[in-house]
Structure formats: structure tokens, C-alpha cells
Amino acid sequence: MKRKDFLPFARPCIDETTIEDVCESLRSGWITTGPKSIRFENAFRDRIGIPYALAVNSATAGLHLAHLALGIGPGDEVITTPMTFVATLNTIVFAGARPVLVDIDPGTFNMDPAKLESAVTPRTKAIVPVHFAGLPVDMDEVEAVAERHGLAVIEDCAHALGASYKGRTVGSDPRHVSVFSFHPTKNITTGEGGMVCTGLEEVAERISILRQHGMSKGAWSRYAVTGTPHYDVALPGLKYNMLDIQAAIGLGQLGQLEAFNARRATIVGRYRKAFSGVEGIILPATPTYEHTHAWHIFTPMLQLDRLDISRDDFMALMKAENIGTAYHYQAVHLFEFYRKTFGFRPGDFPHAEKVSERILSLPLFPSMTDSDVEDVIEAVKGILGKHLKKGVKA
Ligand SMILES: *Cc1c(COP(=O)(O)O)cnc(C)c1O
């Protein structure tokens, strides 16, 4: 039966205390980067367990700054995955470097570390693993290649807040620069926003300066009672700082992270149970290494050879049931700019292309009710049942 109201694939969950705290910032006379941004950075730093956490206005900004601060630029190559949001590659390009891709593992959708070594050239400067959907990449494998070739590692942790790998919190490796996103669909939000984590003191220092015009001091340390008005500019910077209005949301959200992620995991558990053994759908694989999944998104694949519809048809049929779905991701190397500029072609990364044709994201957010989850399960099973090809056995 069709739902009465539309169920989106994601929805932020902001409590009244947090809304009050945003109002408090608005009324206080200090709305840009200031005391709450500093509190949010400190709370985040402690949650991850990392020496430096720097708040920025998006993960895209954070990724851009990570490349700049590591001195990556024209003539350099950076290795990443085609199965990611385009910002992962755009920021490599904006730093002036060339994105080099390696194919994914077709079960986990993460970069396949076994393919890394052969992608390294004398120009390679960094690897950017993306913890797809919140599943940690096999970082020991990535680390081994990075160490052998003296490469920097920038972790795209946009999906992975709260995840852990072999007992270590994702984003806590002090040798890396790790970037989190607080876009409204992510595990926690600040409206828009991001956080850069690292243990590299000089990189942190450079990011801190680059995120605000290259000034040696931010507005808070110039205009506040205790501030002094002078500053220097050692290099030209950008305008990537986080507002206190955003940090107020972030502080409220961070306090609920464990509860949010626990609810996400429960919902995924229901989906997995309901869809296991169901023809027409393939569930994401679970790697054997020890990990905690952050479940930013739940992305099964459709078994297209068993169905008489495409993935896009399936998404349209879900929408007709009043249920939103999303597409993470169209393989990045096939976007026009990337084909034209870097010569990528269909067939370059067959696993990513095959997954890209079959994957979709089902609704997943902490305030989904059990009956919302049941509606999704019923709709998925109903559509699959109607569109299984007759007489074909898998
Ligand atoms: C969301 C996302 C980003 C960009 O985050 P913003 O905060 O929106 O800039 C980067 N990489 C991945 C994998 C993402 O999902």
C-alpha cells in the first residue's frame, strides 16, 4: 500500500536544545567563527582522539586545504577511487594535481588496495581513500603502499564519522589528514560544514591560516575584548571558516552521534534480515577485518540480469510508492569533464562501472520509525516480486 506522506532517503535530526543554542548565538552578537567553533573543534578532537581538529565550512573546503597544506600541486598525481562524490576528485584538480584512479572491490565498493601499487608513479604524492558508506577501507594495506613510496594519505571520512578499523577510530591516524563532512545527509550535520583532523603540526598550522585569508589571526582573536588588532599574511588564503551558528548545531549533534549511529545500525540490521536471500537484490559485502561501520548510507545493488527493469526504473517505482531513494554514485571518471580532461573512458574501471549501474541508497536516518522501515521493505520486495524475469534462475 502506498504511503500517505513522502519518506525522504535522508533527513537531519535536530533537537530543540540545539535550536535554542543556535538562537543563543544569533542573539549574542557573535555569529561567525568564535567561542562555539573552538568548543566544537575541541569536542571533535577529543571524540576522534587526534591532536588537531580544524573546523571548515565544508568537507570540500577541507579536502582542498588538505592538498594545499601538504604542498600538492601542478605536476603531482593523487590516487583515489571512482566510486565517490565528485568533490573528492574536484579538490585534487583544484589543487592543480592529476587524479589517478584505481578500481573498487565489487563487494564492499571501497577502493581495492591490491590495485594501488601499480598506480604509483614517480609523480604520485598522495592517496585519498574514501570510506564508502561508512565502511573503513583496509587501511593497513593502504598504509603499506604509502610507506613504501613516501606518500601522504588524505582520508575522505565524509561517510565515516563514528566508524572504527581494527579498534582504531577512523580519522584518528596522526600521520594522515582526515576530512569529515557535516552536510545535512551525513551522520551529523552543521547545515553545511566540515572538519579536518591531523596529528601533523605544520599541516594543521597551514590549514588554520589558509582557511581564513592567510591571516595569522582570526576575527575572534582581533575583535574580542582580549584581542589585539594586528595580523600578518604569510600566504594568500581562502574563506573556508566555520560560523559559530554552525558550530552550535555541531555541538548538539556530536553529543547524539552514538545514538544516531546505533539507530542507523539497527535499521540496516532490519534491511539485511529482510532482504537476505531475496532474489533481485544484492547486499553490501562485509569484510573480514575487524571494524565498526558508520552506516552513512545503505547501498544494495539490483541484480539487473534477474530483473526486467533498470535501476532508474526501480527508483522511479519507489518514488511512486512515496519513498525516496538516492544514487551514490555515478562513477566519477565518466563525467564529461573527467573524460575530456584526463582521457578516462568507459571500461577503465569495470567494477566501479558495473556497481554504478546497479547501486541505490535506501532511506536511512535516525528518526525513521519502525513502520517507515517496514514500508521500505514492503515496497522493495513488492517491486522486485513484480519485475523478476520469469523462468531465469540465478
Ligand atoms: C559529502 C561528501 C563530500 C563533500 O562534503 P561537503 O561537506 O558537502 O563538501 C566529499 N566526499 C564524499 C565521499 C562525500 O560524501
The ligand as an SDF file (V2000), in Angstrom:
LIG
                    3D

 15 15  0  0  0  0  0  0  0  0999 V2000
   29.5650   14.6940    1.1040 C   0  0  0  0  0  0  0  0  0  0  0  0
   30.8840   14.2640    0.5800 C   0  0  0  0  0  0  0  0  0  0  0  0
   31.9360   15.1620    0.3490 C   0  0  0  0  0  0  0  0  0  0  0  0
   31.7590   16.6480    0.4070 C   0  0  0  0  0  0  0  0  0  0  0  0
   31.2580   17.0860    1.5970 O   0  0  0  0  0  0  0  0  0  0  0  0
   30.7000   18.5800    1.7130 P   0  0  0  0  0  0  0  0  0  0  0  0
   30.7040   18.8280    3.1880 O   0  0  0  0  0  0  0  0  0  0  0  0
   29.3240   18.5760    1.1260 O   0  0  0  0  0  0  0  0  0  0  0  0
   31.6250   19.4670    0.9880 O   0  0  0  0  0  0  0  0  0  0  0  0
   33.1650   14.6530   -0.0290 C   0  0  0  0  0  0  0  0  0  0  0  0
   33.3580   13.3430   -0.2000 N   0  0  0  0  0  0  0  0  0  0  0  0
   32.3630   12.4410   -0.0240 C   0  0  0  0  0  0  0  0  0  0  0  0
   32.6620   10.9940   -0.2100 C   0  0  0  0  0  0  0  0  0  0  0  0
   31.1000   12.8840    0.3580 C   0  0  0  0  0  0  0  0  0  0  0  0
   30.1060   12.0070    0.5030 O   0  0  0  0  0  0  0  0  0  0  0  0
  1  2  1  0
  2  3  1  0
  2 14  2  0
  3  4  1  0
  3 10  2  0
  4  5  1  0
  5  6  1  0
  6  7  2  0
  6  8  1  0
  6  9  1  0
 10 11  1  0
 11 12  2  0
 12 13  1  0
 12 14  1  0
 14 15  1  0
M  END
$$$$
